[in-house]
Amino acid sequence: MMMRTNIVIDDDLMAEALKLTGIRTKREVVETALRVMIDLKKQARVRDYFGKLDWQGDLEEMRQTR
């Protein structure tokens, strides 16, 4: 599902995003930025579990099998 919307975006910010990423369209820049923001928020939630889960295993052994 897609939603059409009109937004005002800072021209300098958009130009820098286009230049740094190599992305060709403004739409793709906005969609990429939304995906990155969502991924970062999800990662932050995972960090909330640090030190709270019981884990059994040999980390060194796991690293050697890759």
Residue frames as qw, qx, qy, qz and C-alpha x, y, z in Angstrom:
[[0.000, 0.889, 0.457, 0.000, 0.00, 0.00, 0.00],
 [0.434, 0.116, 0.010, 0.894, 1.28, 3.45, -0.83],
 [0.088, -0.835, -0.441, 0.316, 0.24, 6.83, 0.45],
 [0.391, 0.568, 0.164, 0.706, 0.54, 10.05, -1.51],
 [0.374, -0.813, -0.281, 0.347, 1.59, 13.06, 0.52],
 [0.383, 0.758, -0.047, 0.526, 3.12, 16.48, 0.01],
 [0.643, -0.648, -0.148, 0.380, 5.85, 17.61, 2.37],
 [0.221, 0.935, -0.212, 0.177, 8.23, 20.53, 2.52],
 [0.891, -0.238, 0.016, 0.387, 11.85, 19.40, 2.83],
 [0.219, -0.846, 0.257, 0.413, 14.91, 21.59, 3.27],
 [0.729, 0.668, -0.142, -0.050, 16.56, 21.85, -0.17],
 [0.118, 0.730, -0.653, 0.161, 20.11, 21.80, 1.21],
 [0.590, -0.277, 0.709, -0.271, 19.36, 18.73, 3.31],
 [0.870, 0.359, 0.296, -0.166, 17.88, 16.89, 0.34],
 [0.546, 0.766, -0.340, 0.013, 20.77, 17.88, -1.93],
 [0.132, -0.623, 0.746, -0.195, 23.30, 16.60, 0.59],
 [0.739, -0.051, 0.624, -0.250, 21.41, 13.33, 1.04],
 [0.819, 0.558, 0.065, -0.117, 21.25, 12.80, -2.72],
 [0.351, 0.785, -0.501, 0.098, 24.96, 13.57, -3.12],
 [0.291, -0.534, 0.753, -0.253, 26.20, 11.45, -0.20],
 [0.727, 0.019, 0.643, -0.242, 24.07, 8.40, -0.93],
 [0.036, -0.202, 0.772, 0.602, 24.11, 8.41, -4.71],
 [0.313, 0.500, 0.788, -0.176, 20.37, 7.86, -4.64],
 [0.205, 0.207, 0.507, 0.811, 18.74, 9.33, -7.73],
 [0.242, -0.596, -0.482, -0.595, 15.29, 10.42, -6.58],
 [0.222, -0.401, 0.380, -0.803, 13.92, 12.43, -3.70],
 [0.844, -0.232, -0.111, -0.471, 11.26, 9.81, -3.09],
 [0.872, 0.067, -0.444, 0.196, 13.89, 7.11, -2.72],
 [0.241, 0.379, -0.501, 0.740, 15.87, 9.31, -0.30],
 [0.515, -0.362, 0.224, -0.744, 12.79, 9.78, 1.89],
 [0.936, -0.114, -0.209, -0.260, 11.90, 6.08, 1.81],
 [0.714, 0.226, -0.514, 0.418, 15.49, 5.09, 2.63],
 [0.008, -0.412, 0.446, -0.794, 15.61, 7.57, 5.50],
 [0.731, -0.312, 0.070, -0.603, 12.38, 6.16, 6.92],
 [0.937, 0.011, -0.348, 0.006, 13.73, 2.61, 6.71],
 [0.487, 0.328, -0.523, 0.617, 16.98, 3.62, 8.41],
 [0.301, -0.420, 0.326, -0.792, 15.09, 5.42, 11.18],
 [0.883, -0.214, -0.081, -0.410, 12.86, 2.39, 11.78],
 [0.849, 0.144, -0.443, 0.249, 15.88, 0.03, 11.86],
 [0.232, 0.407, -0.495, 0.732, 17.68, 2.26, 14.36],
 [0.554, -0.380, 0.218, -0.708, 14.65, 2.37, 16.65],
 [0.954, -0.086, -0.223, -0.181, 14.33, -1.41, 16.51],
 [0.672, 0.274, -0.502, 0.470, 18.02, -1.81, 17.33],
 [0.104, -0.464, 0.413, -0.776, 17.64, 0.53, 20.30],
 [0.800, -0.310, 0.042, -0.511, 14.86, -1.70, 21.67],
 [0.909, 0.082, -0.386, 0.135, 17.12, -4.75, 21.43],
 [0.340, 0.433, -0.509, 0.661, 19.74, -2.94, 23.54],
 [0.539, -0.502, 0.180, -0.652, 17.18, -2.74, 26.36],
 [0.967, -0.169, -0.135, -0.133, 17.68, -6.49, 26.86],
 [0.496, 0.542, -0.554, 0.391, 21.45, -6.17, 27.43],
 [0.067, 0.303, -0.755, 0.578, 22.37, -8.09, 30.59],
 [0.605, -0.084, 0.335, -0.717, 18.80, -9.27, 31.17],
 [0.903, 0.181, -0.223, -0.321, 18.76, -12.55, 29.25],
 [0.670, -0.439, 0.597, 0.032, 20.29, -15.80, 30.45],
 [0.704, 0.585, -0.355, -0.192, 22.54, -17.29, 27.77],
 [0.773, -0.360, 0.511, 0.109, 24.41, -20.57, 27.84],
 [0.822, 0.552, 0.058, 0.131, 27.12, -21.30, 25.29],
 [0.655, -0.360, 0.239, 0.620, 30.71, -20.91, 24.22],
 [0.300, 0.902, 0.026, -0.310, 31.15, -17.63, 22.36],
 [0.141, -0.647, 0.648, 0.377, 34.71, -18.43, 21.32],
 [0.445, 0.081, 0.873, 0.182, 33.58, -21.74, 19.77],
 [0.439, 0.741, 0.481, -0.161, 30.76, -19.98, 17.90],
 [0.127, 0.881, -0.243, -0.385, 33.20, -17.45, 16.47],
 [0.251, -0.442, 0.791, 0.341, 35.50, -20.19, 15.15],
 [0.506, 0.286, 0.812, 0.058, 32.76, -22.07, 13.30],
 [0.413, 0.820, 0.203, -0.341, 31.98, -19.17, 10.97]]
